[in-house]
Amino acid sequence: MPVLSNINNEQKKKAAEIIAIRTSQDKNEEYYVHYVGFNKRLDEWVAKDRIIIAAPSDIEYPKKKKTSKKEEPKEKAPETGASLTTEEIYKVKNIETIEMGEFKVDAWYFSPYPFELAKNRSIVLCEYCLFYMQTQEDLKRHREKCKITRPPGAQIYRKDGLSFFELDGQVHANYTRNLSLLSKLFLDHKTLYYDVDVFLFYVMCIYDVEEKEEDRKYRIVGYFSKEKETQHGYNVACVLVLPQYQRKGYGKLLIDFSYLLSKRERVAASPEKPLSDLGLLSYRQYWTEKILEILLESKSVSINDIRDMSSITTEDVIHTLQSNNMLMFYNGVSSFVLREELLEKYQKTKKQTKLDPEYLKWTPPYM
């Protein structure tokens, strides 16, 4: 049951659940809390005086579980040194902020960076190789040796300041593991840290078009991964736009690129399910725009035609049509309905950056 405590913040009180307890440097007790009904990215350490308790019996403290010899080993909690299971440690955010290039970004979730690094609750990343360190001085020494200015792997798309690189998790293990650690800070459901061998990674970067090619630096914006072999037809396993680049249309470009590859493979595909609430919202918006684009450009089209022209699976096409009330039946015959509010939203997207299939330099492995 959730802890029936309240967090007092500018006269606002929220019910919260206590996840962990520690003693701060000034010897005061602090609580790591999850606000009931809110995203875990808002979890935080709070001082004892911020907690209002109606009755001591309302608190349900974290309990230590008895374990057998066969159960998972105990680890030391970064803040207290107390013995906790791996599952319990993963509930507590260990990194507060990351510095990456010109940006300082708040982390959202736990990521298994080395304990000695995480104890300062802030890390510095090389924005090119994604290696992690403690200070800007460490980064300066690192950059004197690290001459990398782009992700490893093959550059398979480049146009108008936007580039994509294809990386093999087995071949480019160091970079993809660093990428997985970074992405775990912002993806609560992500479980891939070191088992990267069976995945391909597609890293999206931006670059300055005015720079000479030999001096060009590619800065990562986001990426998606996909299994090398999948029985379910998934074209995306995990997708992320880094927080400093969100709300700029890059998420849609990542999704579009995944379908660009599927078109080149001549298959209909779908992202790995289940999708998060935010992921479902992003994909549904993309699917809606693609379906509208096809319906507006084609005089006569069927659901199977939409599938073939977009590489979106039949299931996702039907789901999108139904959720937007675009699919109607008259005397047993299906018809598409172009609703005015959807058309108005679609018109606003025409000026957004779009990928050019002519600039994709990629051939599927089996073709």
C-alpha angles and dihedrals in degrees: 000000000000118000108258095224129124130222112218110216117161092330091311118120125199130185111242141185120224110232101173142355129217142167114245126222090266089055095253123135117250132187130214104217138188115209108230112244095013132103116273090239086079093059111122148160112264133186119251092246091064092063119088114198121191092196133356089239088065091072120089105192123205107274127218111232125219110240133198124224090261094056124095117289121258122252132199116258109237094231105040108016088232119147112259135162118253089251092055093048091051089061092064118075107234100184121055101181141006128205114214120168109310093343133090109196133187114236118230107198145015119287123183098242114155113288095236089055097043096050090082088054091223130079137187121221132200101237091215107045095018092227112158130228141158108249144023088247088059089050092051091053090045093053091052087065102027109076095172113130100169140028116278119250132057122325102226101171134030129162138134097354096315125106139174127204126196115218130186112219091216096048098037098037099148096052096042092048090051088048091051092051090050094048092049087067088067104029115069095188097048114117101169111104111136105357093087099133097097095049138083117212125209110199120197117209138177125218140181108261090202093063121094112255093245090053097041119127121203116209118198116242100171145314146207130215131210134186115257089227123023129173093200101057095247116165095184130041099171132003132187140170110198112247094245089061101040124120091033100098097262094119091060090049091053091051091045091051091053089056091044087061091046090053090052088051089048094231137119111238144176138199119264112276143267098046122205117248091258092044093051090050092051094047094045090053091049094046091048093052093047093049092048090049091054094044092051093049098043125066095200123021139154132208089259090052090053089051093050094046096046104028087230110138120253090244092055092045093053093044091052093047092049095046089053094043089240096130119078133168126218117184089339094308118117119231133183121235120206104206118208096230091053092048090052091053091046093053089058091058096057093088094052121109112273132192120249112222090205090070096054106109099189139114123194112249094244098046 
